[in-house]
Amino acid sequence: MLNNLKIGVIGAGIQGVCNALFLQKKGCQVTLFDKDEPGNPSASYGNAGHFSPYASVPLNRPDVLTDIPAMLLSSSGPLALKWNYVPKMIPWFLKFMLNCSKKRMMHTAKNMHQILDVALPAYDELFDEMDINDLIEKKGIMYIWNDQNLASRELEIKIRNELGVEQQLLTSKEIHDLEPNIKPFYHGGVFYSYARHTRNPKKILLKLFDLFIKKGGKFLKINIQDLNFDDEKPILKSEGQQFFFDKIVIACGAFSKKLTDKLDEKIPLDTERGYHIHFRGCDHLLSRPVVFANRGFGITPMEQGLRVVGTVEFGGLNNPLSKSRIKNLVKNAQYMLDGLPEHEDEWLGFRPSLPDFLPIIGPSKNYKNVFYSFGHNHLGWTLGAISGKIISKMIANENTNLNLKPYSSLRFG
Ligand SMILES: Cc1cc2nc3c(=O)[nH]c(=O)nc-3n(C[C@H](O)[C@H](O)[C@H](O)COP(=O)(O)OP(=O)(O)OC[C@H]3O[C@@H](n4cnc5c(N)ncnc54)[C@H](O)[C@@H]3O)c2cc1C
C-alpha cells in the first residue's frame, strides 16, 4: 500500500476519475483537478457510450488511405477538414500515413486488443461499489453495412478473427430480427453480444466522481497552467497558486499536449473532432447501439433519446462547431430510421488522438514522478478503468502481466 503518497490527477474526464479511484485503492491521497465541473461537456460526456472491448481494429490501416479522397468528397461520409487547420496538422498526417502499413496496423491492433480484452473486468472492479444498474445495458453492439467497400469489412473481420475476438456475423434477416425499425438498406453485419453501452455517460462519470469524493478524495476546480519541480517532486501551478505532490497524472484528454509540451516532450497529440445530436423520446426505436459502418456513424439509445454520433473532423481545439456536420448526422439518422422529430443538443467534442492510434499510458520520458493517461482516441470511454488500473500498478511498482512498452511516450523519441 502507498499510504500517504500525495498524488495530483489533472483532468476529471473518464481517464482522470478512473485513475483517481484506482490510486485510492492503493492507499494514495488523491487530489483531482479540472478547469470545469466534473461531467462538463468533454469527450467523456458526449461520446456514444459504447463499452467496446472488441474494437481492436485501428484507423491506421492501408485501406483507409485509399478511401480518404472519396470520404472527403462525400457529403454523407464520416470525414471532414477545417481547411484553416490543415497546415498545422500536416506533421500529424505524415506520421499517421507511416502508421498505415499492414505491419503497423497489426502492431496497433494487437496492443489495443491486449488492453481492450481486460477493459470490462477493470470497470467491474469500480462498478461493484456503485449502484449503476439502470445506467448500463448488456444487449451487445451491432454494426451493419451495405455491399460497398466490402474489402474493408472483410479486413476488419479477418483481423478480429486473428486476434481471437468473439464476433457473430449477421444476415439481413438476423439484423431485422434484432432491430426491426432500421430501414432495410443493409446487406450484412456483425454483432458483439458481450459489449455494453451506457444510457448516460455523464451520469456514470458523476457516480464515479461521487465514489471518489466519498472515499476521501479532494476536487479542485482549477485550470492547471504550468508545472515545475522541487527535487524531482512535481509542483502544479495555476494563476497565483501552487500545489505540491509526490507524483502526478496528466489525464487532460485532447488538451494534454499543452502540459506535455512544458515537459520537453514532443508528443504528436492532436484531436479528431466528433459530434452528437439527440432525437428526444425516440430511444424505443433501437434496443442497442447500431453503427452503420459505410458512413461511420452510430446511434445509441440513451436517456436523452436516440444519440446520433459520428464524424472525424480534423480542425483542432479552437475552431467552432460545423453546422454541415450536424446536417450530416441528421441526414444519416433519417437514412437509418423513419419518423424522427427535430433534433436537439448539437455537441462537438474532442477525441485525443495519436498518429499510431495507441494511447499513452505510463511515465513521462523526462520526469519519473509524472505519469500520462491520455490519447485513447475513439476508445477512451471503454479504456478508462483499465488505464487507471495500469497507472496505479505502475506507481505501486506492481506487475500488470501486460507488455506496457507499446503505450510508452518513448515511442515518439
Ligand atoms: C463523438 C465521440 C464519440 C465517442 N464514442 C466513444 C465510445 O462510444 N466508446 C469509447 O470507448 N470512446 C468513445 N469516444 C472517445 C472517448 O469519449 C474519449 O477517448 C474519452 O472520453 C477521453 O477521455 P479523457 O478523460 O482522456 O478526456 P476528456 O473527457 O476530454 O477529459 C479531459 C478533462 O481534462 C480537463 N482539462 C483539460 N486541460 C486541463 C487543465 N490544464 N487543467 C485542468 N483540467 C483540464 C477538461 O476540462 C476535461 O474535463 C468518443 C469520442 C467522441 C468525440
The ligand as an ORCA input file, in Angstrom:
! r2SCAN-3c Opt
* xyz 0 1
  C     -18.205     11.768    -30.828
  C     -17.424     10.849    -29.939
  C     -17.889      9.557    -29.691
  C     -17.157      8.686    -28.901
  N     -17.668      7.445    -28.603
  C     -16.953      6.594    -27.814
  C     -17.497      5.331    -27.442
  O     -18.638      5.007    -27.751
  N     -16.719      4.494    -26.706
  C     -15.448      4.814    -26.311
  O     -14.769      4.000    -25.696
  N     -14.945      6.054    -26.589
  C     -15.668      6.931    -27.324
  N     -15.169      8.172    -27.640
  C     -13.837      8.535    -27.143
  C     -13.884      8.945    -25.691
  O     -15.000      9.734    -25.443
  C     -12.603      9.694    -25.318
  O     -11.455      8.967    -25.750
  C     -12.527      9.842    -23.807
  O     -13.716     10.426    -23.319
  C     -11.341     10.695    -23.416
  O     -11.398     10.833    -22.028
  P     -10.362     11.726    -21.251
  O     -10.679     11.648    -19.824
  O      -8.983     11.367    -21.717
  O     -10.602     13.208    -21.844
  P     -11.807     14.239    -21.617
  O     -13.100     13.563    -21.475
  O     -11.675     15.256    -22.709
  O     -11.473     14.896    -20.221
  C     -10.341     15.727    -20.058
  C     -10.624     16.652    -18.891
  O      -9.447     17.415    -18.637
  C      -9.827     18.751    -18.294
  N      -8.665     19.601    -18.541
  C      -8.032     19.806    -19.713
  N      -6.969     20.617    -19.543
  C      -6.927     20.934    -18.220
  C      -6.055     21.735    -17.424
  N      -4.982     22.343    -17.956
  N      -6.318     21.856    -16.088
  C      -7.384     21.237    -15.532
  N      -8.249     20.464    -16.247
  C      -8.004     20.308    -17.568
  C     -11.016     19.014    -19.208
  O     -11.819     20.065    -18.696
  C     -11.727     17.667    -19.197
  O     -12.701     17.581    -18.190
  C     -15.910      9.083    -28.381
  C     -15.469     10.398    -28.588
  C     -16.221     11.282    -29.347
  C     -15.744     12.691    -29.536
*
